[in-house]
Amino acid sequence: MKEQLQILLQRDYGISTLNRTINSLLEYSDDQLVNLLVNTIKISDELALQYLPGVGFRCWNINQGQVGVLPVAGLIERKLNKELLNKSLNS
């Protein structure tokens, strides 16, 4: 799980608190991290991230009803799911 989240540190998504939040999450064990992600984590002021075992990652903006879908949420979701798929194919 940590490998997938570390992928987000390789690019600047224009979200000031994202790297700090990801670095904080990397301090947890993999089991703790999965438990947190299954229950949804707020990764910035605008974004939430969830992991559904057997399905993959979901990322969305919290205020979607007011501002619409933020493109960065889709970018993060696709990046994490691509990395998850690559890892499962290489295992």
MIMARVEX-111103 format. One line per field, with one value per residue: residue number from 1; residue in three letters; x, y, z of N, C-alpha, C, O in turn. Coordinates in pm, whole numbers. Example, Ala and Ser with C-alpha at 12.3 -4.5 7.8 and 13.67 -1.06 7.14 Angstrom:
% residues 2
nr <- 1 2;
rest <- ALA SER;
n.u <- 1319 1285;
n.v <- -569 -225;
n.w <- 780 708;
ca.u <- 1230 1367;
ca.v <- -450 -106;
ca.w <- 780 714;
c.u <- 1320 1290;
c.v <- -330 3;
c.w <- 780 787;
o.u <- 1424 1341;
o.v <- -332 114;
o.w <- 846 804;
//
This chain:
% residues 91
nr <- 1 2 3 4 5 6 7 8 9 10 11 12 13 14 15 16 17 18 19 20 21 22 23 24 25 26 27 28 29 30 31 32 33 34 35 36 37 38 39 40 41 42 43 44 45 46 47 48 49 50 51 52 53 54 55 56 57 58 59 60 61 62 63 64 65 66 67 68 69 70 71 72 73 74 75 76 77 78 79 80 81 82 83 84 85 86 87 88 89 90 91;
rest <- MET LYS GLU GLN LEU GLN ILE LEU LEU GLN ARG ASP TYR GLY ILE SER THR LEU ASN ARG THR ILE ASN SER LEU LEU GLU TYR SER ASP ASP GLN LEU VAL ASN LEU LEU VAL ASN THR ILE LYS ILE SER ASP GLU LEU ALA LEU GLN TYR LEU PRO GLY VAL GLY PHE ARG CYS TRP ASN ILE ASN GLN GLY GLN VAL GLY VAL LEU PRO VAL ALA GLY LEU ILE GLU ARG LYS LEU ASN LYS GLU LEU LEU ASN LYS SER LEU ASN SER;
n.u <- 83 197 377 212 103 334 390 243 400 583 506 390 82 -41 -160 -133 -117 -100 144 248 45 49 309 275 90 248 387 240 173 132 -108 -251 -273 -432 -670 -735 -770 -982 -1189 -1199 -1003 -925 -733 -654 -762 -963 -988 -1077 -981 -1022 -991 -1097 -1098 -1022 -1139 -1026 -880 -1055 -1101 -1213 -1346 -1438 -1623 -1782 -2049 -2084 -1878 -1834 -1669 -1332 -1057 -810 -869 -949 -707 -536 -673 -662 -383 -309 -460 -353 -91 -147 -257 -34 138 -2 1 268 320;
n.v <- -120 121 170 245 488 641 702 929 1130 1191 1379 1714 1809 2046 2090 2211 2083 1813 1654 1665 1536 1280 1197 1180 969 760 684 500 147 -105 -251 -82 137 41 -4 260 375 227 327 585 870 1206 1377 1629 1973 1976 1717 1368 1032 690 338 46 -284 -525 -374 -110 222 521 859 1179 1513 1691 1899 1866 1896 2169 2286 2119 1841 1805 1799 1703 1509 1288 1241 1162 934 765 736 604 366 260 206 19 -188 -249 -347 -576 -728 -781 -940;
n.w <- 0 74 -133 -346 -253 -232 -492 -545 -447 -638 -819 -865 -771 -736 -493 -186 67 18 -13 247 390 270 338 615 628 540 761 898 948 691 731 907 741 529 673 746 491 386 531 439 385 444 231 167 195 11 -99 -80 -10 -81 -32 -178 -117 -360 -555 -588 -579 -487 -549 -467 -478 -190 -183 -409 -491 -494 -649 -861 -1029 -953 -1170 -1077 -889 -1040 -1174 -963 -871 -1102 -1128 -887 -912 -1146 -1064 -864 -1020 -1182 -985 -899 -1132 -1160 -947;
ca.u <- 0 283 436 115 92 460 382 186 504 670 452 322 -58 -93 -233 -25 -109 -101 270 258 -50 100 423 220 29 352 438 158 201 42 -240 -317 -302 -549 -787 -767 -818 -1114 -1285 -1185 -911 -921 -591 -632 -885 -1065 -994 -1089 -930 -1073 -946 -1194 -1029 -1078 -1189 -921 -887 -1150 -1063 -1313 -1342 -1539 -1725 -1820 -2182 -2078 -1782 -1819 -1559 -1198 -979 -700 -919 -940 -565 -486 -738 -606 -242 -305 -514 -255 19 -201 -267 102 191 -69 44 408 329;
ca.v <- 0 239 197 318 626 711 748 1064 1226 1212 1485 1823 1817 2179 2088 2244 1993 1672 1586 1654 1432 1150 1162 1138 838 661 644 389 15 -134 -290 39 221 -16 24 402 403 165 417 714 966 1339 1397 1774 2045 1951 1581 1248 913 566 215 -62 -408 -595 -277 -11 351 625 993 1278 1637 1693 2000 1840 1949 2314 2330 2019 1746 1858 1707 1644 1389 1181 1213 1086 803 684 708 502 240 209 150 -101 -289 -290 -428 -706 -802 -821 -1032;
ca.w <- 0 82 -265 -426 -205 -260 -630 -544 -410 -753 -904 -797 -814 -708 -366 -92 183 -23 20 392 431 223 424 745 611 521 892 946 890 579 783 957 626 461 756 733 357 368 594 371 445 385 198 158 231 -91 -153 4 -76 -24 -96 -169 -151 -475 -652 -612 -513 -528 -503 -506 -402 -85 -215 -547 -518 -511 -751 -964 -1012 -979 -1253 -1003 -822 -1139 -1197 -848 -872 -1210 -1097 -782 -964 -1242 -984 -799 -1124 -1216 -875 -897 -1250 -1140 -832;
c.u <- 88 344 341 107 219 464 331 290 594 626 385 180 -120 -176 -130 -10 -95 28 285 166 -1 218 377 159 133 415 359 205 103 -98 -318 -359 -423 -675 -830 -830 -954 -1222 -1279 -1099 -924 -773 -555 -761 -999 -1087 -1004 -1042 -981 -1015 -1051 -1123 -1100 -1129 -1080 -944 -998 -1100 -1169 -1294 -1464 -1654 -1773 -1957 -2183 -1989 -1767 -1699 -1427 -1119 -866 -743 -911 -796 -508 -543 -678 -461 -232 -354 -420 -140 -25 -211 -130 162 128 -28 186 425 315;
c.v <- 126 274 278 464 707 765 893 1170 1262 1329 1591 1836 1953 2187 2101 2143 1845 1599 1566 1544 1293 1106 1118 999 728 614 527 258 -7 -171 -169 128 171 13 169 430 341 256 559 811 1098 1370 1543 1841 2014 1805 1473 1129 790 449 108 -191 -482 -503 -178 116 437 756 1090 1404 1646 1789 1987 1897 2099 2357 2233 1930 1816 1757 1637 1517 1269 1142 1126 945 712 645 596 366 178 143 22 -217 -340 -379 -567 -791 -855 -919 -1176;
c.w <- 0 -53 -353 -382 -234 -402 -636 -509 -528 -841 -818 -853 -785 -581 -255 22 146 17 170 444 391 308 562 737 597 652 950 884 775 626 833 841 549 541 747 597 328 424 540 452 370 359 173 201 134 -126 -46 -78 -3 -102 -71 -211 -265 -584 -688 -534 -572 -471 -553 -424 -311 -119 -359 -583 -545 -627 -867 -937 -1044 -1061 -1177 -929 -916 -1168 -1086 -847 -980 -1182 -994 -834 -1067 -1168 -915 -899 -1164 -1110 -876 -1018 -1234 -1025 -873;
o.u <- 56 361 383 104 211 533 372 269 673 701 331 162 -239 -253 -49 102 -81 20 331 204 -8 226 436 175 110 489 407 270 3 -196 -437 -467 -508 -777 -950 -931 -1033 -1333 -1349 -1120 -932 -696 -438 -858 -1116 -1193 -949 -1060 -983 -993 -1089 -1092 -1221 -1161 -1046 -1019 -1030 -1061 -1209 -1234 -1576 -1769 -1802 -1976 -2273 -2020 -1695 -1633 -1413 -1114 -831 -662 -871 -766 -439 -470 -647 -421 -153 -294 -408 -95 51 -177 -110 229 198 -23 220 532 320;
o.v <- 225 392 368 554 827 863 970 1288 1356 1373 1562 1869 1973 2281 2010 2120 1761 1491 1461 1466 1200 989 1027 919 614 516 461 258 63 -128 -155 187 250 50 199 501 397 262 646 831 1101 1388 1577 1775 2023 1770 1485 1125 786 459 82 -207 -500 -548 -163 119 427 762 1084 1402 1612 1762 2088 1942 2149 2454 2261 1943 1877 1640 1524 1428 1160 1024 1027 849 596 532 503 263 55 34 -74 -331 -461 -478 -666 -913 -960 -977 -1265;
o.w <- -66 -85 -425 -467 -259 -430 -723 -539 -518 -929 -712 -971 -807 -564 -234 68 235 76 215 532 470 347 620 829 639 653 1042 779 764 566 804 842 508 483 739 587 253 372 592 571 248 454 160 239 170 -177 63 -200 120 -223 43 -328 -264 -694 -805 -436 -690 -354 -669 -316 -350 -86 -424 -696 -612 -696 -962 -833 -1150 -1024 -1210 -908 -874 -1185 -1113 -824 -953 -1209 -1012 -802 -1075 -1206 -908 -867 -1179 -1142 -855 -1008 -1288 -1009 -789;
//
